[in-house]
Amino acid sequence: MEKDHETTKHFGYLDAFWWQQTPLGHREVLEILRHKCRKMSLRTKLVLLLTLALFLFGLASVFISYRLYIYAAMDQHERLSAGMAHLFLNIVDGDKVGEYIERGENADGYKEAYARLLEIKESTQDIKYIYIYKVTEDGCTVVFDVDVPGDPGDPPGMKIPLDPAMEIYRDKLLAGEAVPPIIDGLLFTLYTPIYDSQGVCQAYAAADISTYDMEQQAHKYLMRITFIFLALFVTLWLIALQFAKYNLIMPINSLAHFVDKFAYNSEEAMERSLKKIRRLGIYTGDEVENLYLAYLKTAEDSVRHIKDIREKNETISQMQKTLIMTMADLVERRDENTGQHIKKTAAYVRIIMEEMKRQGIYKRELTDKFIDDVVMAAPLHDVGKITIPDSILNKPSKLTDEEFEIMKSHTVAGGRIIVRIIDSVPDTDYLYEAADLATYHHERFDGKGYPVGLDGEDIPLAARVMAVADVFDALVSKRVYKDGISNEKAMQIIWSESGTHFDPKVIKAFLAAKNEIFSVAVEFNEMEEEGSLE
């Protein structure tokens, strides 16, 4: 995958190397990282798990390394002790132990043996004491005890108690058997049996070797290994965190981010959202990539399916509108007096409402959707006339009172017809406006209209606007029982009834838009004249 210049610019080429998807821009990364989780983010969980795992691994490694170092140091001391034990056997004659105890320095070869023991003692600072004891039931008898500066050794033949650390080995010592090394404080002691020519243990040679230096070296080793571990811990932690970030966290969060931002409000928005997800190009090669590819396929299928549904819905909606408008047209054709009434009134309604919107009149109600719905509904305002007999609907003279009552019923009948349509097509918003138009377009602002006698703003806004358009067209249009009056004359009549028949605010917009109104009236009048000539 190609890495974009913006990413390397903001993050650097080394950071861009880690991406397992098409690199995102700095702003997108910050937006993704700001996402909050309900409890704990995957990033936090990984950091905690990684830290705990590395810490436990490091702790175990340091402990094991330290113990191995101690074991190696102890082994070195044992080898040193074993070497000295071999020297002791060559220096001290087991057959002369009794003579050394009795005569001390006067015994033959005692001074020579002592001198060699002293030489061994002074050969290294690690050896603190060298002594040879004969172990007996009542303690120990000194054979040799090499002097230490400030601490002269005990004379030969002197009785001393057995070292408390050796009490557990008393029986073995009395039997002349070898015993394991003893560690007492900072001293490491190995007792080596000295045998006579008959193979009988006559005494034990011992060397107390200081473990102080070993302890100091061990502490230094522990500090070094701890420092090395910390450096390794930080390095591995950063590498693992980077690996987790770009192989797991960023791919998952990126996918979640663009899925959350997926827009379904239009085909263009869906295509843009789908394109962004395609551009992610996650290629981690694991389950995360499988998840990405599965979602991408699902999104593509969903978009294609939604497009198909919208196309079918648009076709169905258009069919519904066509059928309903055809019905309105059929009603109009039954009325030989109306001409192109439904088309003209729809045009007047749009002009009036757009002017009201420009002036800020009823700005809360007059949204673009409301205006479109009302204009779409306008042709249905007289749909109730389908219930009126032809003899009344097309009567060339004035209607009687009884006939007028029948004619007035078209308002209620129209409302009922549209309500039945709404029951079968409930999601068609403009039909709700059509029901208001059909029912209330003959109501008056002063409450003297029909069929209910609503007044003021209790009359639906769409019906108040339609009342003006309907009356204006009725005044200027030619009928079989009357001639149309001029546009100016009709305008004067309507203006005179502002506040009584009509809403003054609607009249204000109607008067302001009179040029557009007249233009539409003239245009339709010319069309009707051309139609009559043909």
N, C-alpha and C positions, 0 to 999 in steps of 0.2 A: 504493500500500500504506500501511496505517496504521502509524505509528511509535508504539511503546508508551512509556508514561510513565516506566517504569523506565530505559529507554535514555537519554532526554533528561535524566533526573535524574542519572545517573552520568557521562554523557559530554558533556552540554551540547547545546544545540539546533544549534550550528554543526556539531558532529561528527555528530549524527544526520542532518543534511542529506545527508551523503555516502553513506549506506547505499543499496545497490542490491538490497536484500532486506528482509524484515521484520526490524527491528533486534533484536539479541539482548541479553540482560541482561548486566550486568557480569561476573557469575560465569561465565556460559557463554563469554564472550569470553576471559577469562583461561584457562579450561580448554582452549579451542581453541588459543590461542597457546602453551600449554605442550607441544603435540604436537611430538615430535622426528621429524626426517627421517633417512633412512639416511646421506645425504651432506650435501647443502646444501639448505636450504629455498628455496622459490620467492621468498619475501620477500628473503632474502639475495642471491639471484641478481639480482633486480630492482634492489636497492639498488646492487650492484656495477656492473651494466650502466648504470643511470641515472647513477651518479656518474662512471663512465668517459666516457659519451657527453657529459654536460654539461661535464666537465673539458676534453675534447678540443675540443668546440665553443667553449668559452670561451677556451681557449688560442689556438685559431686566430683567434677574433674579436679578442682583444687584440693578437695579432701583426699581423694585417691592419690594424687601426685604427692601431696605432703606426706601421707603415710608411707608411700613407696620410698620417698627420700629418707624418712626415719628408718625404715627397714634396711635400706642400703647402708646408712651410717652405722646402725647397730651391727650389721654384718661386717662392716669394716673394723669396728671395735673388737668383734669376736675374733676376726683374723689376727688383729694385733695382739690380742690376749693369748691366742693359741701360739703365736710366734714366740711370745715371751715365755709361755709355759715350756716350750721346747728348750729355750735357753736356760730356764731354771733347772731343768732336769740335767743339763750338761754341767751346770755350775755346782749344784748341791748334791753331795754324795749321800744317798739314802742310808748307807751303812754307818755314816758318821753323825747322824742326827742326834743320837743319845749323847755322844761325846760333846757335840756343840752345845747341848743344853747344860751339861754338867760343867764344862770347863770354859765355855764362852770363847773369848778372844784368844785364850791360851790353847785352845784345841788346834790340832794340826790342820792347816788349810782354811781355818775360819776367816782370818783376815783377808786372804786372797779371794775367797768366795764373797765376802762382804763388799770388797772393792769392786768386784765385777757387777754385783747387784746395784751398787751405787752408780756405777758407770751406765748401766741400763736405765736407771731412774733419771739420770741427768741428760739422757740422749733425746728426750722429748718432753715438752711442757705438759703434754696430755697425761703423763703418768704422775700421779700425786703421791701415792704410797706404794712401797714394795715391802712385803713381809712374808715370813714363813712361820706357820704355827703348827704345833702338834696338838690335835684335838683329842681330848680325854673326857671322861665322864663328868668331871667337875669343871670343865671349861677348856681353856687353851693354854699351852705353854709356848712362850716365845722362843723361836730358834734364831731367826734373823728379823730385825726391824730397822730398815734403812732410815737414817736420820733425814728430816726435812727441816730446812731453815726455819728457826723459831719453834720447831716442834721435834725435839730429839726422840729417837726411837727407844722403845723399851729394851732393857738388857736381856740377853738370852737366859732362859730358865725361869723368867718371871711368869706368874700365873695371872691370866686375865679371863674375864667372862667371854663366852661365845657371843659374837655379834648377833643382836636380836634379829637381824634380817636373815641369819642362817639357821635360826632355831627350827624352822620347818624341815631343814635337811640334816638335823642332828644325827639321826639314825644312820643315814647314808655316810655322813662324815666319819662316824665312829667305825663304820664297816669298811672305810677306805675306798668308797665308791666315788665316781665322778659326779659332780652336781652342775646344774645349768648356771649360766651367768646371773648375777644379782644386780639389779639397778636400785640404788638407794639414794634418792635425791638427785644430785648431779654427778654421782659416781657410778661407774660401771665396774663390777668386780667379778673376776673369774678365778675360782679355786681349782688348782691343778695338783692332783695327788703325786707325792714323791715316794717311790718304792725303793726298798733295799734290794740286795742281790737275791733275796729269797722270794721277792714278789710281794712283800708285805708293805702296806702303806705306812710310812713313818711320820709323814707330815704333809701339810698342804701349803703350796706356794701361791701367793695371791698378789695381784697388782690392781690397785684402785685407779682406774682411768677416768679422767674428768670428761663429763659429757657437756660441759658448759659451752665449749666452742661448737660442739655439735648442735646444741640448742640454738646458739646464736646464728649459725649457718642455716639451720632449719627455718628460723624466723625470717632471715633475709630471703631464703628461697620462697617462703610463703608469700612474702611481699611482692617478690618478682613475678611469681606465677599468678598472683591476684591481679597485678597490674596488666600482665599479658592477657589474662582472661577479660578484664574490663575493656581493653582495647579491642580484643577480638569480639567481645559481646556487642560493643557499640557498632563495629564494622558490620558484623552479621545482622544486627538488628536493623541497621539502615538499609542494607541490601535487601533483606527479607521484606522490610516495609515497602520499599520501592517496588519490589517484585509483586507483592500483594496489591499494592495500589493500582498498578497498571495492568495486572493480569486478572484481577478480581473486582476490586472496589470501583475503579473508574468505569470499566465496561458495564457493570451492573447498574451503577448510578447514572451513567450516560443513557443507557437504555430506558431506565425508569423515568429520567427527566424528559426525554423526548416522547415517551409514551404518555406521560402526564400532560404534556403540551400539545398532544395530537388534537388537531381541530377538525370537527366534522360539519361545520356550519356551511361550507360550500365545497364544490368540487375542486376549486383552485386551492383552498386551504388544505383539503385532504391530500392533494398531490404534493403541496409544499411540505407537509408534515411527513408524508411517506418518503419523500426525497431526502429529508434530513436523517431519517432512520437508515435509509440505504447507505448514505454517506458515512455513517458510523463505521461500517466495515470491520466489525469486531472479528479478530482472527487469533484468539487465544489458543485454539486447537483443543479445547476441553468442553466441559458441560456448559460453560458460560457462552461459548460460541454456538453450541447446539441450541441454547435458549434463545439467543439472538436470531438465529436463522429460523427457528420455529415461529417466533413472534413476527419476524419480517414477512414470512409466508402468510401468517394469519392476517396481518395488517393489509397486505396486498389483496388477499381474498375478500376481506371485509370491505375495503374501499371499492373494489369491483362490484361487490354485491350491493353496497349502498348506492352506487351509481345506477345500477340496474333498477333498484327499488325506486329511486328518485325519478328516473325516466318514466317508469310505469306510473308512479304517482302523478307526475306532471301530465301524462297522457290521460289518466283517469280524471284528474282535476279539470283538464281542458274539455274533456267530454262532458263532465258535469256542467261546467259553465256554458258550454255550447247548447246543451239540452235545455238548461234553465233560460238562457237568453232566447232560444228558439221559442220556448213557451211564451216568454214576454212578447216576442214579436208576433206570435199568433194571436195573442190577446189584443195587441195593438191593431192588427189587421181586421179584427172583428169590429173595432170601433172606427167607422168610416169618417169620423170627425177629427181624429187626432193626427193624422199624417205621420211625420217622423218625431212624434212627441217624446218618446223614450230616449232617443239619441240626443235630441236638443237639451232636454232637461238634465241629462247626465253631463253634458258639456258645461251647462250653466252652473251646475253644482260644483264641478271641479274649479271653475274660475272663481266662484264666490269663496270657496273654502281656502284656496291658495292665497287669495287676497286677505282673508281673515288671519291666516298664519303669518303673512308678511307684516300685518299690523299688530300682531301679538294678541289677537282676540281669541279667547278661550284656548290659550296656548297649551294648557295642560292636556286638553282633550284632542287638540288638532295635531296629532302625530302624522307622519307620512303614511303609516299603515292604516290609520283611521280614515284618512282622506281616500286612499286607494280602495279600501273596503266600501266606503259610502258610494264612490263613483261606480264601482262594480255592481253595487246593489241597486242603484238608481233606476235602471230599466224595469225593475220588478215592483215599483211603487204602485202601479195600477193593475197588478196581476189579478186582483180580486174581481175585476170587471168581467172575468170569464164566467162568473156566476150570474151576471146581469142579462136578462133577456134582450135579444136583438131589437125588439120593438121599443124598448126604453133606451137602450144604448145608442141606437142610431136614429132616434126620433128627430125629425127636422125642425120641430117647434119646441116651445117651452114645455118643460115637464110639469105635470100636476103635482100637488103636494104628496099624493100617495106614490107616484112614480119617483119623485125626488127621494123619498124615504128608502125606496128600494135601491136607488142609485147610491145613496150614502152607505148602504150595507157592504159595498165593495171593499171598504177599508178593513172591516172586521174579517170579511171573507179572505182578503189577501193575506192578512196576518196569519190566519189559520192554515192557509195553504202552505205558506213558507215554514211555519212551525212543523208541519208534517214532513216537509223536505228536510228540515234540520234533524228530525228524529232519525231519518235514514242516512243522513250525511252530517254527523255531529261536529266534525272537525273543520267545517267550512266557515270561517269567521265572518265573511261578508254577509252570510245569510242572516246573522243576528241583526245586522244593521238593516238588511232588507225587510225583516219583520217589523222593525220600528218604522221604517219609511212607509210600508204598505198600510200599517195600522193608523199612524198618527199624522200623516202629511196634510190632513185637512183640519187639524187642530189650530186654534187661534191663540195668539199671545195673551189676549184678554180673557181667555177661558170660554168663549162663545162658539167654539168650533165643535167638530164631531170626530169620532164617535163617543169619546169619553168626556170631553170638556176639560181637558188639562189646560193649565195656564202657565205663563212665564217659562222659567227654566226647567219646570217639571216635564215639559215636552222634550223628548229626546232631541239632541242637537242636530242629528242628521235630518229629522223630520222638519225642524224649523228652517233649515237651509232649503230642503226640498219644497217647502210651502212657497217660498219666494220664487224659485225656479219654475214651479208648476204654474203659479198664477201668471207670471210674466209670459210664459209661452202661450198660455190660454188667451191672454189679452192680445198678443201680437199676431197670433196665427189665425188664418182664415178658416171658417167652419161653414158647413152647408147652411147653417141657420144664422150666420153673421159674418161680417167682414172683420179682418184684423185691424187694430188701431196701430198708430205709429209707435216706434220704439220710445221716442221721447214722451209721448202721451202715457204709454204704459209705465214708464219710469216714474212719472209724476203721480200716477195713481198709487203705485206701490209705496212711494215715499210718503204719501199722505196717510197711509195706513200703518206706518211705523209706530209700534207701541200698542196698537190695537190688534190688527191681524198678524203683524210680523214682529219678530225680535229686532229691536232697534240696532243692536250690534251687527246682526246679519245684514240689515239694510245699509248700514254704514259701509260695509265691505262691498255690497252690491252696487251702491252708487259710485264708489271709488273705482270699480272695475267695469264701469258702463261701456267704455270703448271696446273692451274685449267681448262683453256681452252682445253689444250691437253687431260686432263683426261676425260672431257666430250666427246670430239671428239672420243677418243678410245672406250669409253663405248658405244656410239651410233653405231660406226663402227662394234663392236662385235655383237651388237643386230641385225644390218642389215645382217651381214654374217650368223648368226644363222637362221634368217628369210628366207634367200635365200636357205639355205640347206634344210629347211623343205619343 
